[in-house]
Amino acid sequence: MLILGGTTEARHLAETLAAHAPDQQVTNSLAGRVTRPTHPPGTTRIGGFGGPDGLAAWLRTHGVDAVVDATHPFAERMSFNAATACAATGTPLLALRRPAWEPSDGDDWHHVPTLAAAAATLPALGSRAFLTTGRTGLAAFAHLDATWFLVRSVDAPTAPVPRHTEVLLDRGPFTLEGERALIREHRIDVLVTKASGGSATAPKLAAAREAGIPVLVVDRPPVPRGVPVATSVDAAASWLRGRDGEGEGPYSG
């Protein structure tokens, strides 16, 4: 099995397989963008494959029976490469995606399709932004000289970054109390986030709701056409058991 990982769900899937299917050989592939990644059970591989052709060659060489794409919902290129490589090699592929966040009463969400669209929309919503879209997308906001940014990421960002930026190095899960304090102490008047889903970073949405500030939400890219989707680790594990002839598990196409 190959798990394209780097997410909480990928780690939990590897732990589930180690506990309930210890005879399965599991390779966890990490992109290598985080300085000190958490290594899940199984073999860990760090770095890219060299595009879809490189991944296809790796699948053939290692005799991979199935692939689970448990990358971040915004890892669009890796998901495309996985779909292309698995189609070329006839390797079964499942996308494991955590459920997206849904707005609640009192939320003021503004949806945009890309980071560039978020940067274009942001000045109309606020001047002190809590930017939680990750360090690799800061270039999209670098030209906004009139906006002050609190940028939170696991590792320090590299240039280009917005002119008025304070960097907070931290890793989730985060607490509602902590998010309230950040918004209050930094006088945040707009939150910018990707529609990543999951519980680890969700408290910022509740804190924004309580503070009455707008949330600029960058929507997810779609899963490649034809790839089935599991929305839980249990469903993904069930699908993998189905590949071993124990019956297909619940998943959505």
C-alpha atoms as an extended CHARMM CRD file, in Angstrom:
* protein
*
       253  EXT
         1         1  MET       CA              0.0000000000        0.0000000000        0.0000000000  PROA      1               0.0000000000
         2         2  LEU       CA              1.1310000000        3.5430000000       -0.7210000000  PROA      2               0.0000000000
         3         3  ILE       CA             -0.3040000000        6.3790000000        1.3700000000  PROA      3               0.0000000000
         4         4  LEU       CA              0.2910000000        9.8410000000       -0.0340000000  PROA      4               0.0000000000
         5         5  GLY       CA              0.2830000000       11.6210000000        3.2820000000  PROA      5               0.0000000000
         6         6  GLY       CA              1.3210000000       14.5620000000        5.3690000000  PROA      6               0.0000000000
         7         7  THR       CA             -2.0920000000       14.9500000000        7.0000000000  PROA      7               0.0000000000
         8         8  THR       CA             -3.6190000000       13.8290000000       10.2690000000  PROA      8               0.0000000000
         9         9  GLU       CA             -5.8910000000       11.4650000000        8.3650000000  PROA      9               0.0000000000
        10        10  ALA       CA             -2.9210000000        9.8510000000        6.6100000000  PROA      10              0.0000000000
        11        11  ARG       CA             -1.1880000000        9.2270000000        9.9260000000  PROA      11              0.0000000000
        12        12  HSD       CA             -4.3290000000        7.7790000000       11.4870000000  PROA      12              0.0000000000
        13        13  LEU       CA             -4.8250000000        5.4930000000        8.4800000000  PROA      13              0.0000000000
        14        14  ALA       CA             -1.2570000000        4.2030000000        8.8120000000  PROA      14              0.0000000000
        15        15  GLU       CA             -1.8460000000        3.6140000000       12.5300000000  PROA      15              0.0000000000
        16        16  THR       CA             -5.0810000000        1.7570000000       11.7890000000  PROA      16              0.0000000000
        17        17  LEU       CA             -3.3860000000       -0.4940000000        9.2420000000  PROA      17              0.0000000000
        18        18  ALA       CA             -0.4920000000       -1.1730000000       11.6150000000  PROA      18              0.0000000000
        19        19  ALA       CA             -2.9260000000       -2.2150000000       14.3520000000  PROA      19              0.0000000000
        20        20  HSD       CA             -5.3680000000       -4.2840000000       12.2980000000  PROA      20              0.0000000000
        21        21  ALA       CA             -3.3840000000       -5.4090000000        9.2430000000  PROA      21              0.0000000000
        22        22  PRO       CA              0.2290000000       -5.6740000000       10.4520000000  PROA      22              0.0000000000
        23        23  ASP       CA              1.2330000000       -7.9420000000        7.5640000000  PROA      23              0.0000000000
        24        24  GLN       CA              0.5280000000       -5.2380000000        4.9800000000  PROA      24              0.0000000000
        25        25  GLN       CA              3.5380000000       -3.3330000000        3.6980000000  PROA      25              0.0000000000
        26        26  VAL       CA              2.7110000000        0.3690000000        3.9700000000  PROA      26              0.0000000000
        27        27  THR       CA              4.8100000000        3.1780000000        2.5400000000  PROA      27              0.0000000000
        28        28  ASN       CA              3.9820000000        6.7150000000        3.6910000000  PROA      28              0.0000000000
        29        29  SER       CA              4.9830000000        9.3850000000        1.1900000000  PROA      29              0.0000000000
        30        30  LEU       CA              5.6440000000       12.8820000000        2.5780000000  PROA      30              0.0000000000
        31        31  ALA       CA              6.2980000000       15.9320000000        0.4240000000  PROA      31              0.0000000000
        32        32  GLY       CA              9.1230000000       17.1720000000        2.6360000000  PROA      32              0.0000000000
        33        33  ARG       CA              7.8030000000       20.7130000000        3.0400000000  PROA      33              0.0000000000
        34        34  VAL       CA              7.7620000000       20.5420000000        6.8460000000  PROA      34              0.0000000000
        35        35  THR       CA             11.1180000000       20.6420000000        8.6410000000  PROA      35              0.0000000000
        36        36  ARG       CA             10.2390000000       18.1150000000       11.3750000000  PROA      36              0.0000000000
        37        37  PRO       CA              7.4550000000       15.8630000000       10.0680000000  PROA      37              0.0000000000
        38        38  THR       CA              5.7130000000       13.2470000000       12.1840000000  PROA      38              0.0000000000
        39        39  HSD       CA              6.6040000000        9.7640000000       10.9460000000  PROA      39              0.0000000000
        40        40  PRO       CA              3.6370000000        7.3500000000       10.9610000000  PROA      40              0.0000000000
        41        41  PRO       CA              3.9590000000        3.5570000000       11.2410000000  PROA      41              0.0000000000
        42        42  GLY       CA              5.4400000000        1.8510000000        8.2090000000  PROA      42              0.0000000000
        43        43  THR       CA              8.1350000000        2.9700000000        5.8020000000  PROA      43              0.0000000000
        44        44  THR       CA              8.4870000000        6.7020000000        5.2260000000  PROA      44              0.0000000000
        45        45  ARG       CA              9.4910000000        8.1890000000        1.8860000000  PROA      45              0.0000000000
        46        46  ILE       CA             10.2070000000       11.9320000000        1.7000000000  PROA      46              0.0000000000
        47        47  GLY       CA             10.2470000000       13.9630000000       -1.5090000000  PROA      47              0.0000000000
        48        48  GLY       CA              8.5900000000       14.0200000000       -4.8990000000  PROA      48              0.0000000000
        49        49  PHE       CA              8.3790000000       11.2240000000       -7.4570000000  PROA      49              0.0000000000
        50        50  GLY       CA              9.1810000000       13.2460000000      -10.5520000000  PROA      50              0.0000000000
        51        51  GLY       CA              5.6610000000       13.8640000000      -11.8220000000  PROA      51              0.0000000000
        52        52  PRO       CA              3.0830000000       11.2890000000      -12.9070000000  PROA      52              0.0000000000
        53        53  ASP       CA              5.5790000000        9.3130000000      -14.9940000000  PROA      53              0.0000000000
        54        54  GLY       CA              7.9780000000        9.0440000000      -12.0620000000  PROA      54              0.0000000000
        55        55  LEU       CA              5.1820000000        7.9550000000       -9.7500000000  PROA      55              0.0000000000
        56        56  ALA       CA              3.9680000000        5.3740000000      -12.2790000000  PROA      56              0.0000000000
        57        57  ALA       CA              7.4770000000        3.9420000000      -12.4890000000  PROA      57              0.0000000000
        58        58  TRP       CA              7.6960000000        3.8190000000       -8.6750000000  PROA      58              0.0000000000
        59        59  LEU       CA              4.3580000000        1.9710000000       -8.4600000000  PROA      59              0.0000000000
        60        60  ARG       CA              5.5340000000       -0.6290000000      -10.9730000000  PROA      60              0.0000000000
        61        61  THR       CA              8.9520000000       -1.0900000000       -9.3830000000  PROA      61              0.0000000000
        62        62  HSD       CA              7.5280000000       -1.5730000000       -5.8940000000  PROA      62              0.0000000000
        63        63  GLY       CA              4.5390000000       -3.7010000000       -6.9100000000  PROA      63              0.0000000000
        64        64  VAL       CA              2.0220000000       -1.4170000000       -5.2210000000  PROA      64              0.0000000000
        65        65  ASP       CA             -1.4590000000       -2.9560000000       -4.8660000000  PROA      65              0.0000000000
        66        66  ALA       CA             -3.3800000000        0.2120000000       -3.9640000000  PROA      66              0.0000000000
        67        67  VAL       CA             -2.8400000000        3.9230000000       -3.3650000000  PROA      67              0.0000000000
        68        68  VAL       CA             -4.6350000000        6.2050000000       -0.9230000000  PROA      68              0.0000000000
        69        69  ASP       CA             -4.2950000000        9.8930000000       -1.7130000000  PROA      69              0.0000000000
        70        70  ALA       CA             -4.5360000000       11.3410000000        1.8010000000  PROA      70              0.0000000000
        71        71  THR       CA             -2.7500000000       14.5640000000        0.9580000000  PROA      71              0.0000000000
        72        72  HSD       CA             -3.9980000000       17.9910000000        2.0130000000  PROA      72              0.0000000000
        73        73  PRO       CA             -7.2470000000       18.9330000000        0.2270000000  PROA      73              0.0000000000
        74        74  PHE       CA             -5.2870000000       21.6890000000       -1.5630000000  PROA      74              0.0000000000
        75        75  ALA       CA             -2.4420000000       19.4590000000       -2.8140000000  PROA      75              0.0000000000
        76        76  GLU       CA             -3.9730000000       19.6310000000       -6.2750000000  PROA      76              0.0000000000
        77        77  ARG       CA             -0.8640000000       18.7540000000       -8.2940000000  PROA      77              0.0000000000
        78        78  MET       CA             -0.0640000000       15.6370000000       -6.2670000000  PROA      78              0.0000000000
        79        79  SER       CA             -3.6670000000       14.4490000000       -6.5620000000  PROA      79              0.0000000000
        80        80  PHE       CA             -3.5460000000       14.9410000000      -10.3340000000  PROA      80              0.0000000000
        81        81  ASN       CA             -0.2350000000       13.0930000000      -10.5570000000  PROA      81              0.0000000000
        82        82  ALA       CA             -1.6400000000       10.2160000000       -8.4970000000  PROA      82              0.0000000000
        83        83  ALA       CA             -4.7390000000        9.9210000000      -10.6730000000  PROA      83              0.0000000000
        84        84  THR       CA             -2.6690000000        9.9570000000      -13.8570000000  PROA      84              0.0000000000
        85        85  ALA       CA             -0.0940000000        7.4450000000      -12.5820000000  PROA      85              0.0000000000
        86        86  CYS       CA             -2.6860000000        5.0550000000      -11.1700000000  PROA      86              0.0000000000
        87        87  ALA       CA             -4.6850000000        5.1550000000      -14.4130000000  PROA      87              0.0000000000
        88        88  ALA       CA             -1.5260000000        4.3840000000      -16.3940000000  PROA      88              0.0000000000
        89        89  THR       CA             -0.5770000000        1.4360000000      -14.1880000000  PROA      89              0.0000000000
        90        90  GLY       CA             -4.0410000000        0.1030000000      -13.3850000000  PROA      90              0.0000000000
        91        91  THR       CA             -3.4670000000        0.6810000000       -9.6670000000  PROA      91              0.0000000000
        92        92  PRO       CA             -6.6250000000        1.1970000000       -7.5690000000  PROA      92              0.0000000000
        93        93  LEU       CA             -6.7460000000        4.7310000000       -6.1190000000  PROA      93              0.0000000000
        94        94  LEU       CA             -8.8500000000        6.2190000000       -3.3300000000  PROA      94              0.0000000000
        95        95  ALA       CA             -8.9080000000        9.8470000000       -2.1840000000  PROA      95              0.0000000000
        96        96  LEU       CA             -9.2170000000       10.3060000000        1.5780000000  PROA      96              0.0000000000
        97        97  ARG       CA            -10.6250000000       13.7610000000        2.2840000000  PROA      97              0.0000000000
        98        98  ARG       CA            -11.7640000000       15.1390000000        5.6050000000  PROA      98              0.0000000000
        99        99  PRO       CA            -15.2630000000       16.7050000000        5.4270000000  PROA      99              0.0000000000
       100       100  ALA       CA            -15.2940000000       20.3900000000        4.5400000000  PROA      100             0.0000000000
       101       101  TRP       CA            -16.3530000000       22.9790000000        7.0960000000  PROA      101             0.0000000000
       102       102  GLU       CA            -19.9350000000       24.1940000000        6.9620000000  PROA      102             0.0000000000
       103       103  PRO       CA            -21.0290000000       27.6980000000        8.0380000000  PROA      103             0.0000000000
       104       104  SER       CA            -23.1050000000       28.1630000000       11.1930000000  PROA      104             0.0000000000
       105       105  ASP       CA            -25.6070000000       30.8260000000       12.1950000000  PROA      105             0.0000000000
       106       106  GLY       CA            -23.7940000000       34.1020000000       12.6450000000  PROA      106             0.0000000000
       107       107  ASP       CA            -20.9560000000       33.3160000000       10.2490000000  PROA      107             0.0000000000
       108       108  ASP       CA            -19.9980000000       35.9100000000        7.6290000000  PROA      108             0.0000000000
       109       109  TRP       CA            -18.1950000000       33.7980000000        5.0570000000  PROA      109             0.0000000000
       110       110  HSD       CA            -17.0180000000       35.0220000000        1.6570000000  PROA      110             0.0000000000
       111       111  HSD       CA            -16.0640000000       32.2410000000       -0.7610000000  PROA      111             0.0000000000
       112       112  VAL       CA            -13.4160000000       32.6470000000       -3.4600000000  PROA      112             0.0000000000
       113       113  PRO       CA            -11.9180000000       30.0380000000       -5.8120000000  PROA      113             0.0000000000
       114       114  THR       CA             -8.2000000000       30.8710000000       -5.5030000000  PROA      114             0.0000000000
       115       115  LEU       CA             -5.6150000000       32.6510000000       -3.3750000000  PROA      115             0.0000000000
       116       116  ALA       CA             -5.3500000000       35.3360000000       -6.0610000000  PROA      116             0.0000000000
       117       117  ALA       CA             -9.0910000000       35.9410000000       -5.7610000000  PROA      117             0.0000000000
       118       118  ALA       CA             -8.7240000000       36.1020000000       -1.9800000000  PROA      118             0.0000000000
       119       119  ALA       CA             -6.0420000000       38.7750000000       -2.3120000000  PROA      119             0.0000000000
       120       120  ALA       CA             -8.2750000000       40.7800000000       -4.6520000000  PROA      120             0.0000000000
       121       121  THR       CA            -11.2370000000       40.5610000000       -2.2520000000  PROA      121             0.0000000000
       122       122  LEU       CA             -9.4010000000       41.0790000000        1.0460000000  PROA      122             0.0000000000
       123       123  PRO       CA             -8.9910000000       44.9000000000        1.0850000000  PROA      123             0.0000000000
       124       124  ALA       CA            -12.7700000000       45.3640000000        0.9700000000  PROA      124             0.0000000000
       125       125  LEU       CA            -13.2640000000       43.1960000000        4.0740000000  PROA      125             0.0000000000
       126       126  GLY       CA            -10.6150000000       44.4160000000        6.5140000000  PROA      126             0.0000000000
       127       127  SER       CA             -7.1800000000       45.9050000000        7.1030000000  PROA      127             0.0000000000
       128       128  ARG       CA             -5.7780000000       43.5940000000        9.8120000000  PROA      128             0.0000000000
       129       129  ALA       CA             -5.8580000000       40.0410000000        8.5170000000  PROA      129             0.0000000000
       130       130  PHE       CA             -5.2400000000       36.7360000000       10.2680000000  PROA      130             0.0000000000
       131       131  LEU       CA             -3.8130000000       34.7450000000        7.3460000000  PROA      131             0.0000000000
       132       132  THR       CA             -3.9230000000       30.9630000000        7.8440000000  PROA      132             0.0000000000
       133       133  THR       CA             -3.5060000000       29.7280000000        4.2760000000  PROA      133             0.0000000000
       134       134  GLY       CA              0.0150000000       28.3600000000        4.7710000000  PROA      134             0.0000000000
       135       135  ARG       CA              3.4310000000       29.7770000000        4.0420000000  PROA      135             0.0000000000
       136       136  THR       CA              3.6510000000       28.6460000000        0.4050000000  PROA      136             0.0000000000
       137       137  GLY       CA              0.8350000000       30.9260000000       -0.7850000000  PROA      137             0.0000000000
       138       138  LEU       CA              1.9880000000       34.2230000000        0.7040000000  PROA      138             0.0000000000
       139       139  ALA       CA              3.2170000000       35.5540000000       -2.6380000000  PROA      139             0.0000000000
       140       140  ALA       CA             -0.4170000000       36.0600000000       -3.6740000000  PROA      140             0.0000000000
       141       141  PHE       CA             -0.7670000000       38.6950000000       -0.9230000000  PROA      141             0.0000000000
       142       142  ALA       CA              2.6960000000       40.2810000000       -1.1620000000  PROA      142             0.0000000000
       143       143  HSD       CA              1.4660000000       43.3500000000       -3.0630000000  PROA      143             0.0000000000
       144       144  LEU       CA             -1.0820000000       44.3810000000       -0.3980000000  PROA      144             0.0000000000
       145       145  ASP       CA              0.9560000000       47.1350000000        1.2920000000  PROA      145             0.0000000000
       146       146  ALA       CA             -2.0570000000       48.6700000000        3.0350000000  PROA      146             0.0000000000
       147       147  THR       CA             -2.9760000000       45.4460000000        4.8740000000  PROA      147             0.0000000000
       148       148  TRP       CA             -1.3560000000       44.1960000000        8.1000000000  PROA      148             0.0000000000
       149       149  PHE       CA             -1.0000000000       40.4100000000        8.3210000000  PROA      149             0.0000000000
       150       150  LEU       CA             -0.6660000000       37.9530000000       11.1610000000  PROA      150             0.0000000000
       151       151  VAL       CA              0.6760000000       34.8720000000        9.3580000000  PROA      151             0.0000000000
       152       152  ARG       CA              0.5870000000       31.5010000000       11.1070000000  PROA      152             0.0000000000
       153       153  SER       CA              2.5550000000       28.5600000000        9.7430000000  PROA      153             0.0000000000
       154       154  VAL       CA              4.5360000000       25.5420000000       10.9270000000  PROA      154             0.0000000000
       155       155  ASP       CA              7.7940000000       26.7410000000        9.3390000000  PROA      155             0.0000000000
       156       156  ALA       CA              9.0010000000       30.2620000000        8.6120000000  PROA      156             0.0000000000
       157       157  PRO       CA              7.8630000000       31.6570000000        5.2480000000  PROA      157             0.0000000000
       158       158  THR       CA             10.2610000000       32.8080000000        2.5640000000  PROA      158             0.0000000000
       159       159  ALA       CA             10.0410000000       35.8630000000        0.3230000000  PROA      159             0.0000000000
       160       160  PRO       CA              7.9830000000       37.3040000000       -1.1850000000  PROA      160             0.0000000000
       161       161  VAL       CA              5.7290000000       38.1030000000        1.7800000000  PROA      161             0.0000000000
       162       162  PRO       CA              3.4720000000       41.0890000000        2.4870000000  PROA      162             0.0000000000
       163       163  ARG       CA              5.2840000000       44.2120000000        3.6660000000  PROA      163             0.0000000000
       164       164  HSD       CA              3.4880000000       44.4410000000        7.0100000000  PROA      164             0.0000000000
       165       165  THR       CA              3.6830000000       40.8970000000        8.3630000000  PROA      165             0.0000000000
       166       166  GLU       CA              4.0720000000       39.3420000000       11.7770000000  PROA      166             0.0000000000
       167       167  VAL       CA              4.8390000000       35.6040000000       11.6670000000  PROA      167             0.0000000000
       168       168  LEU       CA              3.5560000000       33.1930000000       14.2860000000  PROA      168             0.0000000000
       169       169  LEU       CA              5.2130000000       29.7470000000       14.1170000000  PROA      169             0.0000000000
       170       170  ASP       CA              2.8170000000       27.2080000000       15.5510000000  PROA      170             0.0000000000
       171       171  ARG       CA              1.2800000000       23.8380000000       14.8240000000  PROA      171             0.0000000000
       172       172  GLY       CA             -2.2860000000       22.7240000000       15.5970000000  PROA      172             0.0000000000
       173       173  PRO       CA             -4.4610000000       21.6030000000       17.1370000000  PROA      173             0.0000000000
       174       174  PHE       CA             -5.5020000000       25.0420000000       18.3500000000  PROA      174             0.0000000000
       175       175  THR       CA             -7.9540000000       25.9840000000       21.0810000000  PROA      175             0.0000000000
       176       176  LEU       CA            -10.8980000000       28.3450000000       21.0070000000  PROA      176             0.0000000000
       177       177  GLU       CA             -9.4500000000       30.2930000000       23.9250000000  PROA      177             0.0000000000
       178       178  GLY       CA             -6.1610000000       30.7180000000       22.1080000000  PROA      178             0.0000000000
       179       179  GLU       CA             -7.8310000000       31.8510000000       18.8810000000  PROA      179             0.0000000000
       180       180  ARG       CA             -9.9600000000       34.3620000000       20.7700000000  PROA      180             0.0000000000
       181       181  ALA       CA             -6.8190000000       35.8110000000       22.3350000000  PROA      181             0.0000000000
       182       182  LEU       CA             -5.0330000000       36.1400000000       18.9760000000  PROA      182             0.0000000000
       183       183  ILE       CA             -7.9600000000       37.9680000000       17.3990000000  PROA      183             0.0000000000
       184       184  ARG       CA             -8.3100000000       40.2820000000       20.3940000000  PROA      184             0.0000000000
       185       185  GLU       CA             -4.6240000000       41.0310000000       20.9990000000  PROA      185             0.0000000000
       186       186  HSD       CA             -3.8000000000       41.6690000000       17.3420000000  PROA      186             0.0000000000
       187       187  ARG       CA             -7.0440000000       43.5630000000       16.6280000000  PROA      187             0.0000000000
       188       188  ILE       CA             -7.8600000000       41.2270000000       13.7540000000  PROA      188             0.0000000000
       189       189  ASP       CA            -10.7920000000       42.3510000000       11.6080000000  PROA      189             0.0000000000
       190       190  VAL       CA            -10.7620000000       39.6210000000        8.9260000000  PROA      190             0.0000000000
       191       191  LEU       CA             -9.7680000000       35.9350000000        8.8460000000  PROA      191             0.0000000000
       192       192  VAL       CA             -8.3910000000       34.3350000000        5.6720000000  PROA      192             0.0000000000
       193       193  THR       CA             -8.4100000000       30.5420000000        5.4510000000  PROA      193             0.0000000000
       194       194  LYS       CA             -8.4940000000       27.6600000000        3.0510000000  PROA      194             0.0000000000
       195       195  ALA       CA            -11.5130000000       25.3430000000        3.2620000000  PROA      195             0.0000000000
       196       196  SER       CA             -9.3050000000       22.6140000000        4.6970000000  PROA      196             0.0000000000
       197       197  GLY       CA            -11.7900000000       21.0550000000        7.1150000000  PROA      197             0.0000000000
       198       198  GLY       CA            -10.8520000000       19.0550000000       10.1850000000  PROA      198             0.0000000000
       199       199  SER       CA            -11.0000000000       19.8260000000       13.8810000000  PROA      199             0.0000000000
       200       200  ALA       CA             -7.3850000000       20.8660000000       14.5120000000  PROA      200             0.0000000000
       201       201  THR       CA             -7.7910000000       24.3640000000       13.0780000000  PROA      201             0.0000000000
       202       202  ALA       CA            -11.5770000000       24.8010000000       13.2610000000  PROA      202             0.0000000000
       203       203  PRO       CA            -11.5970000000       26.9030000000       16.4870000000  PROA      203             0.0000000000
       204       204  LYS       CA            -10.5010000000       29.9710000000       14.5140000000  PROA      204             0.0000000000
       205       205  LEU       CA            -13.8620000000       29.9000000000       12.7370000000  PROA      205             0.0000000000
       206       206  ALA       CA            -15.7860000000       29.9260000000       16.0220000000  PROA      206             0.0000000000
       207       207  ALA       CA            -13.5610000000       32.7200000000       17.3240000000  PROA      207             0.0000000000
       208       208  ALA       CA            -14.2150000000       34.7830000000       14.1940000000  PROA      208             0.0000000000
       209       209  ARG       CA            -17.9480000000       34.1990000000       14.5640000000  PROA      209             0.0000000000
       210       210  GLU       CA            -17.8760000000       35.3650000000       18.1750000000  PROA      210             0.0000000000
       211       211  ALA       CA            -15.8510000000       38.4470000000       17.2330000000  PROA      211             0.0000000000
       212       212  GLY       CA            -18.2480000000       39.2890000000       14.3970000000  PROA      212             0.0000000000
       213       213  ILE       CA            -15.5040000000       39.4650000000       11.7810000000  PROA      213             0.0000000000
       214       214  PRO       CA            -15.7520000000       38.2320000000        8.1780000000  PROA      214             0.0000000000
       215       215  VAL       CA            -14.0330000000       35.0530000000        7.0040000000  PROA      215             0.0000000000
       216       216  LEU       CA            -12.5440000000       34.8420000000        3.5280000000  PROA      216             0.0000000000
       217       217  VAL       CA            -12.6880000000       31.1760000000        2.4950000000  PROA      217             0.0000000000
       218       218  VAL       CA            -10.6650000000       29.7710000000       -0.4030000000  PROA      218             0.0000000000
       219       219  ASP       CA            -12.6680000000       26.8280000000       -1.7410000000  PROA      219             0.0000000000
       220       220  ARG       CA            -11.1230000000       23.4100000000       -2.3360000000  PROA      220             0.0000000000
       221       221  PRO       CA            -10.0740000000       22.2230000000       -5.7630000000  PROA      221             0.0000000000
       222       222  PRO       CA            -12.0710000000       19.2030000000       -6.9420000000  PROA      222             0.0000000000
       223       223  VAL       CA            -10.8420000000       15.6320000000       -6.5940000000  PROA      223             0.0000000000
       224       224  PRO       CA             -9.7470000000       14.3170000000      -10.0210000000  PROA      224             0.0000000000
       225       225  ARG       CA            -12.6660000000       12.9460000000      -12.0240000000  PROA      225             0.0000000000
       226       226  GLY       CA            -13.4290000000        9.2860000000      -11.5090000000  PROA      226             0.0000000000
       227       227  VAL       CA            -11.4900000000        8.8910000000       -8.2380000000  PROA      227             0.0000000000
       228       228  PRO       CA            -13.6590000000        7.5150000000       -5.4040000000  PROA      228             0.0000000000
       229       229  VAL       CA            -13.6410000000        9.4990000000       -2.1570000000  PROA      229             0.0000000000
       230       230  ALA       CA            -13.6820000000        8.3620000000        1.4670000000  PROA      230             0.0000000000
       231       231  THR       CA            -14.4360000000       10.9700000000        4.1180000000  PROA      231             0.0000000000
       232       232  SER       CA            -13.1480000000        9.0050000000        7.1160000000  PROA      232             0.0000000000
       233       233  VAL       CA            -10.1970000000        6.8310000000        8.0350000000  PROA      233             0.0000000000
       234       234  ASP       CA            -12.5410000000        3.9140000000        8.7710000000  PROA      234             0.0000000000
       235       235  ALA       CA            -14.0380000000        4.1410000000        5.2860000000  PROA      235             0.0000000000
       236       236  ALA       CA            -10.5800000000        4.2290000000        3.7100000000  PROA      236             0.0000000000
       237       237  ALA       CA             -9.4560000000        1.2090000000        5.7440000000  PROA      237             0.0000000000
       238       238  SER       CA            -12.6240000000       -0.6230000000        4.7210000000  PROA      238             0.0000000000
       239       239  TRP       CA            -11.9050000000        0.1600000000        1.0550000000  PROA      239             0.0000000000
       240       240  LEU       CA             -8.4010000000       -1.2290000000        1.4360000000  PROA      240             0.0000000000
       241       241  ARG       CA             -9.7760000000       -4.3900000000        3.0230000000  PROA      241             0.0000000000
       242       242  GLY       CA            -12.0310000000       -4.6740000000       -0.0070000000  PROA      242             0.0000000000
       243       243  ARG       CA             -8.9510000000       -4.6890000000       -2.2300000000  PROA      243             0.0000000000
       244       244  ASP       CA             -7.9140000000       -7.8340000000       -0.3360000000  PROA      244             0.0000000000
       245       245  GLY       CA            -11.1870000000       -9.5290000000       -1.1640000000  PROA      245             0.0000000000
       246       246  GLU       CA            -13.0410000000       -8.8570000000        2.0880000000  PROA      246             0.0000000000
       247       247  GLY       CA            -15.7540000000       -6.7490000000        0.4930000000  PROA      247             0.0000000000
       248       248  GLU       CA            -15.8900000000       -3.0930000000       -0.4820000000  PROA      248             0.0000000000
       249       249  GLY       CA            -16.2810000000       -0.5240000000        2.2790000000  PROA      249             0.0000000000
       250       250  PRO       CA            -18.4270000000        2.5980000000        2.2530000000  PROA      250             0.0000000000
       251       251  TYR       CA            -17.1660000000        5.3810000000        0.0570000000  PROA      251             0.0000000000
       252       252  SER       CA            -18.6030000000        7.8840000000       -2.4000000000  PROA      252             0.0000000000
       253       253  GLY       CA            -17.6940000000        8.1520000000       -6.0350000000  PROA      253             0.0000000000
